[in-house]
Amino acid sequence: MALANVAWILASNRRRVLVIDWDLEAPGLHRYFQPFLIDPDLVSTQGMIDYAWDLSLRALTPQDHDDLTEEDWMEKASDLASYAVRLDWDFEGGLLDFIPAGRQGSGYAERVNSFSWLDFYERIGGGKILEAARERMRRDYDFILIDSRTGVGDVSGICTVQMPDVLVACFTPNLQSIEGVAAVLKSVVAQRHRKSLRILPVMTRLELAEKVRMETARGIARETFDVFLEGSSDPRGYWRDAEILHQPYYSYGETLATFSDQAGGRGSETSMLSAMERLARRVASEPRIAMPEIDGARRRKVLASYFYSDVAPVPELQDPALQVLFGSVEESCRDWRRSERNPALLLDDETLLKLGVAASLSDALEADRVLSAYMAESRRASEYRNLARRIFLLPVLSVGAFGLVPDDLKVLGLTTLLWKEIVVAAFLLFVLLAFWGLQKKTGVTIWQGLRILASNVFSLAKNKRRAEKAVKSE
């Protein structure tokens, strides 16, 4: 998951990115990219294992390369990038190519299990070919990200020892994972000899609910992996960027956080996307890397295409004005949820009227459970405001008018000052009864009703000040 998100963030920052799924035993990286692949299930798309088999067969068939010079043969053999497919998304200056593990189907497991990487290296010079492929890809791309499981097998050795300039070692906060990954890193360092390699250990699935165990695991992990952070002037800052919290949402499907989480100023520092941005900055050594915001309608359309998505597909909105209004409602809904349901951020009567007229837009909003709830709450608040206006308008005006009467007049033997106190008391009793009646009618509690009416007053005052400022500026 981390690799797919980091790749997307880098491509969104105008970088040319190639992603390779070299986890041949358990391929799954393509699932994160399924909405953007022409062949989402890789039924006919070839990949790494197909490249390895094709190359081996060509090398062991002399007539296929007898007429080629060694240089021409190496140029042809190292063309791993020809197996890449481009993701269908406008990165606005960047690109993201993907080489899958291989063509999926009943024969995939047999092709993986029967292939000998030892023969590939020893009989046809696979090490030299992969080195040439590595240099060739470096010329064509800004970043090449390879997904491989941590281990000491043939494939893991290729991905951790021969290929990388930067090795991101992900581990979970338990001893088996910490000690196992540390052992692999020590082996990699020993095999690389003096070749430079930047190692980035990353702790994943950190659970904040288990504070005592979390701190213990943190201490053990940092003590174990600090040796691989040589040259880091700020280990504490590094580990702040290299911890990824466990978020249950992402356990139930291969969804990109670049679409599930809000980017930009409205995003949360504790979101999965923020963790991925910090990791991308570390990988790229570029502190300004950040995920640009994606239009709400486009985000929803992509999320709806994932298998486990809880987002309903949104009907196409052809009218640009409706698209703008949809985006505005989405933005208001996000603000409302972040503010703990502040009534001031609910939709006003004018906006609700516009939405009621546009049937296609109303359908699009009702298709989403979050936006649907926001709309329902806005309509309930609107009904409450309108009923309150009708109930309170005459009594408030009457009490206000009575307040203008001089205090020293006598009516039925009582001074108007005393009558005013009686009227105010009766008015307060009326207000309580009115709020109780409104609660029965709309389901809005007295406290919620007060917040709705107060927010309406503040909103009117704010709009008035804004209008006066606009008039002055003109």
C-alpha positions as CSV (number, residue, x, y, z in Angstrom):
1,M,0.0,0.0,0.0
2,A,2.8,2.4,0.9
3,L,4.5,2.0,-2.4
4,A,1.4,2.5,-4.4
5,N,0.6,5.8,-2.6
6,V,4.1,7.1,-2.7
7,A,4.3,6.4,-6.4
8,W,1.0,8.3,-7.0
9,I,2.2,11.3,-4.9
10,L,5.5,11.5,-6.8
11,A,3.7,11.3,-10.2
12,S,1.3,14.0,-9.0
13,N,4.3,16.2,-8.4
14,R,5.3,16.1,-12.1
15,R,7.7,13.1,-11.7
16,R,8.1,10.2,-14.2
17,V,7.5,7.2,-12.0
18,L,7.8,3.5,-12.8
19,V,6.3,0.9,-10.4
20,I,7.4,-2.8,-10.6
21,D,5.5,-5.6,-8.8
22,W,8.4,-8.0,-8.1
23,D,6.5,-9.8,-5.3
24,L,6.0,-12.7,-7.6
25,E,4.7,-15.1,-4.9
26,A,1.9,-12.9,-3.7
27,P,1.2,-10.2,-6.4
28,G,-1.4,-7.6,-5.5
29,L,0.0,-4.2,-6.3
30,H,-2.2,-4.0,-9.4
31,R,-5.4,-4.0,-7.2
32,Y,-4.5,-0.5,-6.0
33,F,-4.3,0.7,-9.6
34,Q,-7.3,-1.3,-11.0
35,P,-9.5,1.8,-11.8
36,F,-6.8,3.1,-14.0
37,L,-5.8,-0.1,-15.9
38,I,-7.3,-1.1,-19.2
39,D,-6.9,-4.8,-18.1
40,P,-7.6,-4.5,-14.4
41,D,-7.4,-8.2,-13.6
42,L,-4.2,-8.7,-15.7
43,V,-5.9,-11.4,-17.8
44,S,-3.7,-10.6,-20.8
45,T,-1.1,-8.2,-19.5
46,Q,2.4,-9.5,-19.2
47,G,4.8,-8.6,-16.4
48,M,8.0,-9.5,-14.6
49,I,7.8,-13.3,-14.7
50,D,6.8,-13.2,-18.4
51,Y,9.9,-10.9,-19.1
52,A,12.1,-13.4,-17.3
53,W,10.8,-16.4,-19.2
54,D,10.8,-14.6,-22.6
55,L,14.4,-13.5,-22.0
56,S,15.5,-16.9,-20.9
57,L,14.0,-18.6,-23.9
58,R,15.5,-16.1,-26.3
59,A,18.9,-16.5,-24.7
60,L,18.8,-20.3,-25.0
61,T,17.6,-20.1,-28.6
62,P,20.8,-19.2,-30.6
63,Q,19.1,-18.4,-33.9
64,D,17.2,-15.6,-32.1
65,H,20.3,-13.5,-31.5
66,D,23.2,-15.0,-33.5
67,D,23.1,-12.0,-35.9
68,L,23.2,-9.5,-33.0
69,T,26.3,-7.9,-31.5
70,E,26.7,-8.3,-27.8
71,E,25.9,-4.6,-27.4
72,D,22.7,-5.0,-29.5
73,W,21.7,-8.1,-27.6
74,M,22.1,-6.4,-24.3
75,E,20.1,-3.4,-25.5
76,K,17.3,-5.7,-26.5
77,A,17.5,-7.9,-23.4
78,S,17.5,-5.0,-21.0
79,D,14.2,-3.5,-22.3
80,L,12.2,-4.3,-19.2
81,A,10.3,-1.1,-19.5
82,S,8.6,-2.4,-22.7
83,Y,6.4,-4.5,-20.3
84,A,5.1,-1.4,-18.6
85,V,1.5,-0.1,-19.0
86,R,0.6,3.5,-18.4
87,L,-2.1,4.3,-15.8
88,D,-5.1,6.2,-17.2
89,W,-4.9,9.4,-15.2
90,D,-3.9,13.0,-16.0
91,F,-1.0,13.7,-13.7
92,E,-0.5,17.2,-15.2
93,G,3.1,16.8,-16.2
94,G,4.0,13.6,-14.4
95,L,3.3,9.9,-15.4
96,L,3.0,6.6,-13.7
97,D,3.9,3.4,-15.5
98,F,3.3,-0.1,-14.0
99,I,5.0,-3.4,-14.6
100,P,2.8,-6.1,-13.0
101,A,4.1,-9.4,-11.6
102,G,2.8,-11.2,-14.6
103,R,-0.2,-12.3,-16.6
104,Q,-2.7,-13.7,-14.0
105,G,-4.5,-17.0,-14.5
106,S,-4.4,-20.7,-13.8
107,G,-0.8,-21.0,-15.2
108,Y,0.7,-18.1,-13.2
109,A,1.8,-20.1,-10.2
110,E,3.4,-22.8,-12.3
111,R,5.4,-20.1,-14.3
112,V,6.7,-18.6,-11.0
113,N,7.5,-21.9,-9.3
114,S,9.2,-23.5,-12.2
115,F,11.5,-20.5,-13.0
116,S,15.1,-20.8,-11.8
117,W,16.6,-17.4,-10.9
118,L,19.9,-19.2,-10.3
119,D,20.0,-20.4,-13.9
120,F,18.9,-17.0,-15.0
121,Y,22.0,-15.5,-13.4
122,E,24.5,-18.3,-14.1
123,R,23.5,-19.5,-17.6
124,I,22.5,-16.3,-19.4
125,G,24.1,-13.6,-17.3
126,G,21.0,-12.3,-15.7
127,G,22.9,-10.1,-13.2
128,K,24.5,-8.1,-16.0
129,I,21.2,-7.9,-17.9
130,L,19.3,-6.6,-14.9
131,E,22.1,-4.1,-14.2
132,A,21.7,-2.8,-17.8
133,A,17.9,-2.7,-17.4
134,R,18.4,-0.7,-14.2
135,E,20.6,1.9,-15.8
136,R,18.2,2.1,-18.8
137,M,15.2,2.7,-16.6
138,R,17.1,5.3,-14.6
139,R,17.5,7.3,-17.8
140,D,13.8,7.1,-18.7
141,Y,12.3,7.7,-15.2
142,D,12.8,10.0,-12.2
143,F,11.8,7.2,-9.8
144,I,11.6,3.4,-10.1
145,L,9.7,1.8,-7.2
146,I,10.0,-1.9,-6.7
147,D,7.6,-3.9,-4.5
148,S,9.2,-7.0,-3.0
149,R,8.7,-9.0,0.1
150,T,11.4,-8.9,2.7
151,G,13.5,-12.0,2.8
152,V,16.6,-13.8,1.8
153,G,15.4,-15.7,-1.3
154,D,16.6,-15.2,-4.8
155,V,14.0,-12.6,-5.8
156,S,14.3,-10.7,-2.5
157,G,18.1,-10.7,-3.0
158,I,17.7,-9.1,-6.4
159,C,15.3,-6.4,-5.1
160,T,17.2,-5.6,-1.9
161,V,20.9,-6.1,-2.9
162,Q,21.4,-5.5,-6.6
163,M,18.7,-3.0,-7.7
164,P,18.1,-0.3,-5.1
165,D,19.7,3.1,-4.3
166,V,17.2,3.5,-1.5
167,L,15.8,0.5,0.5
168,V,12.6,1.1,2.4
169,A,12.2,-1.7,4.9
170,C,8.7,-1.9,6.3
171,F,8.1,-3.8,9.6
172,T,5.4,-4.2,12.2
173,P,5.8,-3.5,15.9
174,N,6.5,-7.0,17.1
175,L,9.8,-8.8,17.8
176,Q,9.5,-11.3,15.0
177,S,9.2,-8.6,12.4
178,I,11.7,-6.2,14.0
179,E,14.4,-8.9,14.4
180,G,13.7,-10.5,11.0
181,V,13.9,-7.2,9.0
182,A,17.0,-6.1,10.9
183,A,18.7,-9.4,10.0
184,V,17.8,-8.9,6.4
185,L,19.2,-5.4,6.4
186,K,22.5,-6.5,8.0
187,S,22.8,-9.2,5.2
188,V,22.1,-6.6,2.5
189,V,24.7,-4.2,3.9
190,A,27.3,-7.0,4.0
191,Q,26.5,-8.1,0.4
192,R,26.6,-4.5,-0.9
193,H,30.1,-4.1,0.4
194,R,31.0,-0.4,-0.1
195,K,28.3,0.4,-2.6
196,S,26.2,3.3,-1.2
197,L,22.7,2.4,0.0
198,R,20.3,4.6,1.9
199,I,18.1,2.6,4.2
200,L,14.7,3.8,5.5
201,P,13.2,1.5,8.1
202,V,9.4,2.2,8.4
203,M,7.2,1.0,11.3
204,T,3.7,0.2,10.1
205,R,0.4,-0.8,11.7
206,L,1.1,1.2,14.8
207,E,-1.9,1.0,17.2
208,L,-2.3,4.0,19.5
209,A,-4.8,2.2,21.7
210,E,-2.1,0.0,23.2
211,K,0.0,2.8,24.7
212,V,2.3,0.8,26.9
213,R,3.1,-1.9,24.3
214,M,3.4,0.8,21.6
215,E,6.1,2.7,23.6
216,T,7.9,-0.6,24.3
217,A,7.9,-1.6,20.6
218,R,9.0,1.9,19.6
219,G,12.0,1.7,21.9
220,I,13.1,-1.7,20.7
221,A,12.6,-0.7,17.0
222,R,14.5,2.6,17.3
223,E,17.4,0.9,19.2
224,T,17.5,-1.8,16.6
225,F,17.3,0.3,13.4
226,D,19.2,3.4,14.5
227,V,22.4,1.8,13.3
228,F,21.0,2.0,9.7
229,L,20.4,5.7,10.0
230,E,24.0,6.7,10.0
231,G,24.3,10.3,8.9
232,S,20.9,11.3,10.1
233,S,21.2,14.5,12.1
234,D,17.7,14.2,13.5
235,P,16.7,10.6,14.4
236,R,13.6,11.8,16.3
237,G,12.4,13.7,13.3
238,Y,13.1,10.7,11.1
239,W,11.0,8.4,13.2
240,R,8.2,11.0,13.3
241,D,8.0,10.6,9.5
242,A,8.6,6.9,9.5
243,E,5.7,5.7,11.5
244,I,2.4,4.7,9.9
245,L,-0.6,4.3,12.1
246,H,-3.0,1.4,11.8
247,Q,-6.3,2.6,10.3
248,P,-8.9,-0.1,10.0
249,Y,-10.5,1.4,6.9
250,Y,-7.6,0.4,4.8
251,S,-7.7,-3.2,6.0
252,Y,-10.8,-3.9,4.0
253,G,-9.7,-3.2,0.4
254,E,-6.9,-2.0,-1.8
255,T,-7.8,1.7,-1.9
256,L,-5.4,4.6,-2.5
257,A,-5.2,7.1,0.3
258,T,-4.6,9.8,-2.3
259,F,-8.4,9.4,-3.1
260,S,-9.8,8.2,0.3
261,D,-8.2,11.1,2.3
262,Q,-8.5,14.8,1.8
263,A,-5.3,16.5,0.6
264,G,-4.1,20.1,1.0
265,G,-5.1,22.5,3.8
266,R,-8.2,20.6,4.6
267,G,-6.4,17.3,5.2
268,S,-5.6,15.9,8.6
269,E,-2.0,15.4,9.9
270,T,-3.0,12.0,11.3
271,S,-4.5,10.7,8.0
272,M,-3.0,7.9,6.0
273,L,-2.4,10.3,3.2
274,S,-0.3,12.6,5.4
275,A,1.8,9.6,6.5
276,M,2.3,8.7,2.8
277,E,3.3,12.3,2.0
278,R,6.0,12.2,4.7
279,L,7.3,8.9,3.5
280,A,7.4,10.2,-0.1
281,R,9.5,13.2,1.0
282,R,11.9,10.9,2.7
283,V,12.2,8.6,-0.3
284,A,12.6,11.5,-2.8
285,S,14.7,13.7,-0.4
286,E,12.4,16.5,-1.4
287,P,10.8,18.3,1.6
288,R,8.2,20.1,-0.6
289,I,6.5,17.0,-2.0
290,A,2.8,17.0,-1.3
291,M,-0.3,15.6,-2.8
292,P,-2.3,18.2,-4.7
293,E,-6.1,18.4,-4.1
294,I,-8.3,16.4,-6.4
295,D,-11.8,17.7,-7.4
296,G,-14.5,16.1,-5.2
297,A,-16.5,14.6,-8.0
298,R,-13.4,13.0,-9.6
299,R,-12.4,11.5,-6.2
300,R,-15.8,10.1,-5.6
301,K,-15.9,8.6,-9.1
302,V,-12.6,6.8,-8.5
303,L,-13.5,5.6,-5.0
304,A,-16.8,4.2,-6.2
305,S,-14.9,2.0,-8.7
306,Y,-13.1,0.1,-5.9
307,F,-14.4,-3.3,-4.9
308,Y,-14.9,-2.6,-1.2
309,S,-15.9,1.0,-1.7
310,D,-18.6,2.5,0.6
311,V,-19.1,5.3,-1.9
312,A,-21.9,5.1,-4.3
313,P,-21.3,6.0,-7.9
314,V,-22.2,9.6,-8.7
315,P,-24.4,10.4,-11.7
316,E,-22.6,12.4,-14.4
317,L,-23.2,16.1,-14.1
318,Q,-22.9,17.7,-17.5
319,D,-23.7,21.3,-16.5
320,P,-20.5,23.0,-15.2
321,A,-22.6,25.1,-12.8
322,L,-24.0,22.0,-11.2
323,Q,-20.5,20.5,-10.9
324,V,-19.4,23.7,-9.1
325,L,-22.5,23.5,-6.8
326,F,-21.8,19.8,-6.1
327,G,-18.2,20.6,-5.1
328,S,-19.4,23.5,-2.9
329,V,-21.8,21.2,-1.0
330,E,-19.1,18.6,-0.6
331,E,-16.8,21.2,0.8
332,S,-19.4,22.5,3.2
333,C,-20.2,19.0,4.4
334,R,-16.5,18.3,5.2
335,D,-16.3,21.6,7.2
336,W,-19.5,20.7,9.0
337,R,-18.2,17.2,10.0
338,R,-14.9,18.6,11.1
339,S,-16.6,21.3,13.3
340,E,-18.5,18.6,15.2
341,R,-21.8,19.4,13.4
342,N,-21.8,23.2,13.8
343,P,-25.3,24.3,12.6
344,A,-23.7,27.5,11.1
345,L,-22.2,25.2,8.4
346,L,-25.4,23.7,7.3
347,L,-26.9,24.7,3.9
348,D,-29.1,27.8,3.9
349,D,-32.6,28.0,2.4
350,E,-31.4,29.5,-0.9
351,T,-29.0,26.7,-1.5
352,L,-31.5,24.0,-0.6
353,L,-34.0,25.6,-3.0
354,K,-31.4,25.4,-5.8
355,L,-30.7,21.8,-5.0
356,G,-34.4,20.9,-5.0
357,V,-34.8,22.3,-8.5
358,A,-31.8,20.4,-10.0
359,A,-33.0,16.8,-10.0
360,S,-29.7,15.3,-11.3
361,L,-27.7,17.1,-8.7
362,S,-30.1,16.1,-5.9
363,D,-29.8,12.5,-7.0
364,A,-26.0,12.7,-7.0
365,L,-26.0,14.1,-3.4
366,E,-28.5,11.5,-2.1
367,A,-26.4,8.7,-3.6
368,D,-23.8,9.3,-0.9
369,R,-24.7,8.4,2.7
370,V,-22.6,11.2,4.2
371,L,-23.9,13.9,1.9
372,S,-27.4,12.5,2.2
373,A,-27.2,12.9,6.0
374,Y,-25.8,16.4,5.6
375,M,-28.7,17.3,3.3
376,A,-31.2,15.8,5.7
377,E,-29.8,17.7,8.6
378,S,-29.8,20.9,6.6
379,R,-33.5,20.4,5.7
380,R,-34.4,19.8,9.3
381,A,-32.6,23.0,10.4
382,S,-34.3,24.9,7.6
383,E,-37.7,23.6,8.7
384,Y,-36.9,24.5,12.3
385,R,-35.9,28.1,11.3
386,N,-39.0,28.6,9.3
387,L,-41.3,27.4,12.0
388,A,-39.5,29.4,14.6
389,R,-39.9,32.6,12.5
390,R,-43.6,32.1,12.3
391,I,-44.0,31.3,16.0
392,F,-41.8,34.0,17.5
393,L,-42.3,36.9,15.1
394,L,-45.6,38.3,16.5
395,P,-44.7,37.8,20.2
396,V,-41.3,39.3,19.8
397,L,-42.7,42.4,18.0
398,S,-45.5,42.7,20.7
399,V,-43.0,42.6,23.6
400,G,-40.8,45.1,21.8
401,A,-43.7,47.5,21.2
402,F,-44.9,47.1,24.8
403,G,-41.3,48.0,25.9
404,L,-41.8,51.5,24.4
405,V,-44.7,52.3,26.7
406,P,-43.6,54.7,29.7
407,D,-43.1,52.9,33.0
408,D,-45.1,55.3,35.2
409,L,-48.5,54.7,33.5
410,K,-51.1,52.8,35.4
411,V,-53.3,50.1,33.8
412,L,-55.9,48.3,36.0
413,G,-54.2,49.7,39.1
414,L,-50.8,48.4,38.1
415,T,-47.9,50.4,36.7
416,T,-46.7,49.5,33.2
417,L,-43.3,48.6,34.7
418,L,-45.0,45.8,36.7
419,W,-47.0,44.8,33.6
420,K,-43.8,44.6,31.6
421,E,-42.4,42.2,34.1
422,I,-45.5,40.1,33.9
423,V,-45.4,40.2,30.0
424,V,-41.7,39.2,30.1
425,A,-42.4,36.3,32.4
426,A,-45.3,35.2,30.2
427,F,-43.1,35.5,27.1
428,L,-40.4,33.4,28.7
429,L,-43.0,30.7,29.5
430,F,-44.3,31.0,25.9
431,V,-40.7,30.5,24.6
432,L,-40.2,27.4,26.6
433,L,-43.5,26.0,25.4
434,A,-42.7,26.9,21.9
435,F,-39.3,25.2,22.0
436,W,-41.0,22.1,23.4
437,G,-43.5,22.2,20.6
438,L,-40.8,22.6,18.0
439,Q,-38.9,19.6,19.5
440,K,-42.0,17.5,19.2
441,K,-42.6,18.7,15.6
442,T,-39.0,18.5,14.2
443,G,-37.1,16.2,16.6
444,V,-34.6,19.1,17.3
445,T,-33.8,19.5,21.0
446,I,-34.0,22.8,22.7
447,W,-30.2,23.2,22.9
448,Q,-29.8,22.2,19.2
449,G,-32.6,24.7,18.3
450,L,-30.9,27.5,20.2
451,R,-27.7,26.7,18.3
452,I,-29.5,26.8,15.0
453,L,-31.2,30.1,15.6
454,A,-28.0,31.7,17.0
455,S,-26.0,30.5,14.0
456,N,-28.7,31.9,11.7
457,V,-28.4,35.3,13.4
458,F,-24.6,35.3,13.2
459,S,-24.8,34.2,9.6
460,L,-27.1,37.1,8.7
461,A,-24.9,39.6,10.5
462,K,-21.8,38.2,8.7
463,N,-23.5,38.4,5.3
464,K,-24.6,42.0,6.0
465,R,-21.0,43.0,6.9
466,R,-19.8,41.2,3.7
467,A,-22.3,43.1,1.6
468,E,-21.4,46.5,3.2
469,K,-17.7,45.8,2.5
470,A,-18.5,44.9,-1.1
471,V,-20.4,48.2,-1.5
472,K,-17.5,50.2,0.0
473,S,-15.0,48.5,-2.3
474,E,-17.1,49.4,-5.3
